[in-house]
Each structure stands twice: as structure tokens, then as C-alpha cells.
Amino acid sequence: MKKQDIDTFRKLLLELRKRLEESVSHMQHEALEHDGANQNELSDMPLEHLADRGSDSFARDLMLGIIQDNEAEIIDIDRSLEKIDNDEYGICECCNGEIPEERLKAIPFARLCIHCKQEEEKQGK
């Protein structure tokens, strides 16, 4: 891969990392703020609001799942940035083949080529 392409991917990864960090920070703040408000209201809550509490719990669990996914992507981005520094970016971790540029454009932190990723998914990893 050309140096110019590597520099483009580095910039893309850094921008994506920044957006994900901001998103995680915002969601964590919202979850903490919302959770604190719910704890103060629980003691006087009438029974008809039990469904609302269930919806709130579902929304909180969904938000926590999104936060975890974003944090996992940040780890993958950091790993990709390390690979750039070690001249290993764009190399499949399974077969050591080149990851196509089209795949890296779609998922700049991809660790596997398409074939190896499909095999991983078949095995349920």
C-alpha cells in the first residue's frame, strides 16, 4: 500500500476514533444522569408506571450494549493504528494476505480479509 493511502487511512481511523469516543462519553453521561433520576423517583412510583420502568430498563440495556460495541471498535481502531506504525496495516491476521482496499474503506479497522472473516463467522466466533 502506498504511503499516501496509509496516511489517508490513519486520518480516517483517528477521525472515527474521535467520533466514537465522543459518542461513548455522551451516552455514558446520559445513562448516569437518567439512572440517577430514576432512583430518586422509584419510591413514590404508582403501579401503572411499571411498564415505563421496563421500557427505561430496556433502553438503558440497549444503550449499554451500544457503548460496549463502540468501545470494542475503539480498541480495534487502536490496534489498526499500531499496525500502521509497524507497517502491518492491511494484512489479514489469519492468512497474512492483503486485505482489499475496498474492504478497508468500508471498515478501516478490519483485521481479516473477506474470506477469513466469512470463515470466522461460519465457525461462530
N, C-alpha and C positions, 0 to 999 in steps of 0.2 A: 504494500500500500504506500502511496506517495505521502511525503511529509505534509503537504498541503491538506490531503484528505484526513490524515491523523489529527492535524490541528483543528480541522472543522469538527471532527468527532469529539475532541477534547472540549471544545467550546460548547457543543450540543449537550454533552454529558454534564458539564458544570451548570449550564442553564437549567437542565432538567432537575439536577440535584437541588438547586436553589428553590425551584418551584415546589418540589416535593417537601423540602424542609419547612417552607412557609405554610404549606397545606397541613402538614402534621402538627405544627405549632398551633395553628388556628383551631384545628379540630380538638386538640388536647385542651386548649383553653375553653372552648365551648363545652366540652364534656365535663370538665371540672366545674365550670360555672353552673351548668344545668343540674349536675348531680348535687351540688350544694343547695340549690334552691329546692330540689325535690325533698331532700332530707328535712328541711325546715317545715315543709308542708304536710308531711306524712301523718303526723299525729292527729290532725283535725280533718283528715280526708274522709268524706262520705263514701259509702259503698258504691255509688254509681260511678265513681271515678276510678274503680279498679281496672276497668278496660283501658282507661287513659294511662294508668301506670304501666300496664302491659305493653302498650304502644311505645311509651317512653323507654321502657327497658329494651324493647326490640330495636328501637332507633339507636340507643346507646351501644348495644352489642354490635350493630351494623357499623357504626362509626369506629368502634374499637378494631373491628376487622379491617376496615379501610386503612386505619392508622398502621396496623401491623403490616399490611401489604405494602404501603408506601415506605415504611422503614426497611423492609426487605429489599425493595428496589433501590433505596439509598445505599445499602450495603453492596448490592450488585454494581451500582454506579462507581462506588469507591474501588471495588475490585477491578473494574474496567479501566479506571484512571491509573491504577497501579500497573496494569498490563501495558498501557500506553508508555509509561515511564520505563518499563522493562522491555520494550519492543516486542511484546507478545499480544498486542491487541489485534483482534480479528482472527485469532487462531482458536479452533474448536478445542475445548478441554477434553473431549472424548477421543476423537480420531486424529487430532493435530492437523486437520485440514483447514483450509481457509474458509472463513465464514463469508458468504457473499455480501458484497457491499449493499445490495438491496435489503438484505435482512438487517444489517447494521443500521441502515437508515430508518427502518421501521422500529427496531428495538436496539438502540445503540449500546445497551449493556448485555446483549445476548452472549451467552457463554458457550453455546453449542450451535453447530450448523443445523440446517433444517432436518437433514436425515437423522442425525444423532438425537435431536430434540423429539422427533417423531418416535424413535425407538424408546426413548426415556418415557414418553407418555404411554406407549403401549405396555410398558412394564409397570406403570402406575407409580412412578417416582414423583 
